[in-house]
């Protein structure tokens, strides 16, 4: 362990990297679920060049590198994460590419909080992101999971996606050649999303603000916004809603340790204070089994699980 730590320190002290470094960093301090063991190192590159150098160096040294966004749909195991966790939080620029009478094209870096974009739309009267109000996390994570609600999906407003693969190669992917599916996009996991080109329509600022506020109000009445959670645990099966199936299978209020199935929305698992990943995983398995027994439907998880001692299949 000492040898691994020294190798990490040597790698991150090189002149080719600029950014913040935290060693033995508790991931529970960064996930919206407030669960997770320590990362050997958590790094926030200041620029794309530092990020590229970090990925290349990690590959050459055979040091695992895990890239995270806003950690809002992430469960980190109790054993923590081996190697380096890379946060894109410093990549948060928003630039106007082109502005016309009826639309605006924007360049948005992946570490930009999604709600910063929603709030910008609210302020400027840009249409297209209203239904994403209240969804936590980063723009990069939202694109990776094609986040959406109320009939809106972020994939509907994307023109292009800039990515970097595990070899440090940069590519600009035209959205017309990408497939945005329910909670996924056909970009390989080993490619990091750096930025997106986004096209929004110009509308009435008052109307956009009203839609956003209405969606937020509806979410607050139906979802445990503000509680420690990782958002929806399972994807909606075709023709059904995971939360409704979990509720009808009698799972609301079920608890393992300090992790509980929300009484407000059954597809949210809440950390009541001292929850552990092992509690979350055990509860997830029990809920999945109950739904299978009651309805013959196998729920597919929506959250991402990373870390040591990960024994759950997709």
Secondary structure as GFF3:
##gff-version 3
##sequence-region A 1 314
A	DSSP	alpha_helix	2	12	.	.	.	ID=ss1
A	DSSP	beta_strand	19	26	.	.	.	ID=ss2
A	DSSP	three_ten_helix	27	29	.	.	.	ID=ss3
A	DSSP	beta_strand	38	45	.	.	.	ID=ss4
A	DSSP	alpha_helix	48	61	.	.	.	ID=ss5
A	DSSP	beta_strand	65	68	.	.	.	ID=ss6
A	DSSP	beta_strand	74	76	.	.	.	ID=ss7
A	DSSP	beta_strand	81	87	.	.	.	ID=ss8
A	DSSP	beta_strand	94	99	.	.	.	ID=ss9
A	DSSP	beta_strand	103	109	.	.	.	ID=ss10
A	DSSP	alpha_helix	114	124	.	.	.	ID=ss11
A	DSSP	beta_strand	126	127	.	.	.	ID=ss12
A	DSSP	three_ten_helix	130	132	.	.	.	ID=ss13
A	DSSP	alpha_helix	139	144	.	.	.	ID=ss14
A	DSSP	beta_strand	148	149	.	.	.	ID=ss15
A	DSSP	beta_strand	152	153	.	.	.	ID=ss16
A	DSSP	three_ten_helix	154	157	.	.	.	ID=ss17
A	DSSP	beta_strand	158	164	.	.	.	ID=ss18
A	DSSP	beta_strand	170	174	.	.	.	ID=ss19
A	DSSP	three_ten_helix	175	177	.	.	.	ID=ss20
A	DSSP	beta_strand	180	181	.	.	.	ID=ss21
A	DSSP	beta_strand	184	185	.	.	.	ID=ss22
A	DSSP	beta_strand	192	202	.	.	.	ID=ss23
A	DSSP	alpha_helix	205	222	.	.	.	ID=ss24
A	DSSP	alpha_helix	242	248	.	.	.	ID=ss25
A	DSSP	beta_strand	255	256	.	.	.	ID=ss26
A	DSSP	beta_strand	259	261	.	.	.	ID=ss27
A	DSSP	beta_strand	269	271	.	.	.	ID=ss28
A	DSSP	alpha_helix	277	295	.	.	.	ID=ss29
A	DSSP	beta_strand	304	306	.	.	.	ID=ss30
###
